[in-house]
């Protein structure tokens, strides 16, 4: 999809103005769910390789460590410093603004202190067009609280900052409508999913993000991911672990 262009590409170079909603990824168009035997053959506990490309979704899902969620004691969003100065400390735009610029389908004008005027975006979670940057939230694919519960509580402050501002992989951070982001809040796949047309892609991105940051999943989360993955038999996962 157009909005998954590399973060490093200047958003102001975008010149294509779509006339209709972006086409869904091929992986989001399932033919039929896999047989039950294929699902039951997926076992947790396999150590994930440091990187992988084009791995079948069920195989990648089996690489996520299964563990009970840790205590949320001590958690706050302030434990994950964001937004920082982003990829270019000299452009006046923080990480949030850089993500919004990189995902613009029609580039906004950039004013002093990275004030954004105009522009056009497509919110995948609810399949809506957004025409004002102020109506966008930049969502962490795996929410900060979920990351804390899944292993980030033991990280250094620097690693949590890197996680909260990660522009190194498509859709670790994603610009979506404020209303859809508030609906998601800090919920995992067992409690919240986007509109059906986006669910295969969302499942792929969630699994990739968990593997990228070596975060665990509890039993309920794994079961939910497996249930949604059944609808995406051709889906594959690509990721690169952060050291």
DRENMI-120413 format. One record per residue (C-alpha): residue in one letter; x, y, z. Coordinates in steps of 0.001 Angstrom, whole numbers, m for minus. Example, Ala and Ser with C-alpha at 12.3 -4.5 7.8 and 13.67 -1.06 7.14 Angstrom:
BEGIN
rest_X_Y_Z
A_12300_m4500_7800
S_13670_m1060_7140
This chain:
BEGIN
rest_X_Y_Z
X_0_0_0
X_1089_3558_m693
X_1071_4459_2979
X_3656_1757_3755
X_6346_3672_1854
X_9623_3812_3695
X_9677_6396_6465
X_12906_7814_5015
X_11259_8967_1782
X_10336_12652_1909
X_6598_12913_2229
X_6540_16182_303
X_7607_14281_m2789
X_4275_12499_m2860
X_2228_13601_m5798
X_m381_10871_m6267
X_m3875_11759_m5105
X_m5993_8574_m4909
X_m9555_8776_m6102
X_m10729_5733_m4168
X_m9768_3770_m1070
X_m6397_2015_m1374
X_m6711_m1574_m2509
X_m6468_m4167_252
X_m3259_m6156_391
X_m3328_m9494_m1382
X_m2749_m11213_1956
X_m5993_m9707_3197
X_m8059_m11583_605
X_m8292_m15159_1863
X_m9509_m17977_m317
X_m10381_m20385_2489
X_m9178_m21176_6013
X_m6500_m23881_6414
X_m7554_m27358_7543
X_m7884_m27867_11294
X_m4879_m30178_11304
X_m2663_m27366_10036
X_m3823_m25133_12852
X_m3333_m27696_15603
X_156_m28497_14290
X_1345_m24996_15191
X_3072_m25236_18562
X_4435_m22401_20705
X_7915_m22397_22221
X_10025_m22229_19063
X_12807_m19645_19285
X_12301_m16915_16710
X_15172_m16213_14311
X_16550_m12655_14405
X_14986_m11903_11034
X_12731_m13524_8496
X_11024_m12651_5219
X_7868_m14127_3752
X_7270_m16606_6570
X_3762_m18130_6647
X_1665_m16379_9264
X_975_m19480_11351
X_4666_m20377_11453
X_5635_m16858_12514
X_2909_m16871_15151
X_4359_m20070_16618
X_7643_m18215_17197
X_6092_m15771_19679
X_6839_m16938_23211
X_3710_m17770_25180
X_3737_m16361_28711
X_1301_m14961_31227
X_1156_m11185_31197
X_3261_m9484_33836
X_2059_m7026_36434
X_1114_m3557_35269
X_2454_m2088_38510
X_4658_891_37731
X_3306_1359_34223
X_2593_4774_32769
X_2885_6170_29277
X_5711_8347_30598
X_7785_5158_30930
X_7964_5241_27101
X_9409_8630_26149
X_7557_9898_23088
X_7430_11701_20857
X_11166_12345_20369
X_12899_14316_17602
X_12409_11560_15078
X_14620_10437_12216
X_15727_13962_11344
X_16432_15997_14510
X_16827_19139_12404
X_13512_19181_10520
X_11462_20526_13424
X_9102_17529_13234
X_8838_15007_16042
X_8227_11298_15448
X_4457_11744_15403
X_4611_14413_12690
X_7160_12420_10674
X_4840_9409_10651
X_1894_11562_9607
X_3964_13106_6798
X_5268_9748_5598
X_1761_8290_5402
X_114_11225_3670
X_m1520_10234_403
X_m1772_13903_m473
X_1101_15812_1151
X_176_18654_3506
X_1933_21988_3583
X_4559_22170_6318
X_4830_25440_8177
X_6974_26723_11043
X_7451_24233_13896
X_6116_21518_11572
X_2575_22888_11542
X_627_20865_8961
X_m2065_22317_6726
X_m4170_20367_4267
X_m3256_16863_3186
X_m5141_13610_2875
X_m4813_10254_4687
X_m6557_6898_4785
X_m7286_5396_8195
X_m6985_1626_7810
X_m8638_696_11112
X_m12018_2122_10107
X_m11478_2636_6331
X_m12073_6384_6470
X_m10495_9315_4653
X_m8969_11986_6881
X_m8326_15493_5566
X_m6828_17218_8616
X_m3723_16146_10523
X_m5345_17165_13804
X_m7886_14364_13331
X_m5144_11728_13219
X_m3590_9728_16032
X_m327_7853_15596
X_m984_4409_17030
X_1544_1939_18386
X_619_m1341_16696
X_1224_m3168_19964
X_57_m598_22533
X_2498_667_25144
X_598_m954_28013
X_444_m4273_26139
X_4181_m4048_25460
X_4773_m3403_29174
X_2730_m6479_30082
X_4581_m8567_27478
X_8165_m7853_28489
X_8883_m4128_28185
X_8592_m3643_31962
X_12086_m5138_32195
X_13593_m2953_29462
X_15861_21_29918
X_14387_3498_29511
X_16369_3872_26263
X_14873_699_24762
X_11361_1771_25719
X_11987_5131_24034
X_13217_3335_20911
X_10070_1202_20920
X_7744_4164_21367
X_9335_5997_18408
X_10043_3032_16113
X_9991_4051_12454
X_12220_1170_11396
X_9427_m1142_10275
X_6162_m581_8386
X_3240_m91_10745
X_5102_m298_14038
X_3549_3158_14123
X_501_3932_12013
X_m1545_7079_11462
X_m5245_6372_11982
X_m8368_8283_12907
X_m8480_9499_16478
X_m11813_7753_17030
X_m10517_4330_15940
X_m7402_4710_18068
X_m9495_5583_21116
X_m11669_2559_20422
X_m8575_335_20351
X_m6965_1991_23403
X_m4564_m526_24986
X_m6531_m3628_23958
X_m5015_m6718_22377
X_m6497_m8871_19565
X_m8643_m10851_22016
X_m10579_m7677_22847
X_m10331_m5422_19787
X_m9806_m5678_16040
X_m10272_m3175_13205
X_m13003_m3470_10582
X_m13034_m6917_8912
X_m11348_m5822_5682
X_m8213_m4820_7652
X_m7996_m7806_9992
X_m5583_m9979_8009
X_m3164_m7096_7617
X_m3586_m6115_11257
X_m2830_m9682_12401
X_296_m9769_10218
X_1497_m6417_11555
X_800_m7386_15174
X_2747_m10650_14877
X_5627_m8882_13094
X_5813_m6220_15803
X_5806_m8790_18607
X_8639_m10695_16905
X_10586_m7512_16087
X_10694_m6566_19772
X_10684_m10102_21220
X_7467_m9582_23150
X_5454_m12504_24488
X_1759_m13356_24114
X_m565_m14866_26675
X_m2907_m17762_25877
X_m5949_m15593_25124
X_m3952_m13405_22726
X_m2483_m16411_20946
X_m5899_m18017_20545
X_m7318_m14802_19110
X_m4423_m14441_16667
X_m4821_m18049_15544
X_m8541_m17521_15013
X_m7957_m14509_12790
X_m4999_m16135_11038
X_m7291_m18957_9898
X_m8950_m16414_7611
X_m5617_m15469_6002
X_m4144_m18725_4593
X_m1839_m16954_2120
X_m544_m14366_4604
X_3175_m14061_5324
X_5237_m12152_7883
X_8493_m10233_7465
X_10428_m8696_10355
X_13858_m7715_11632
X_14525_m7921_15364
X_15814_m4855_17168
X_19074_m5749_18970
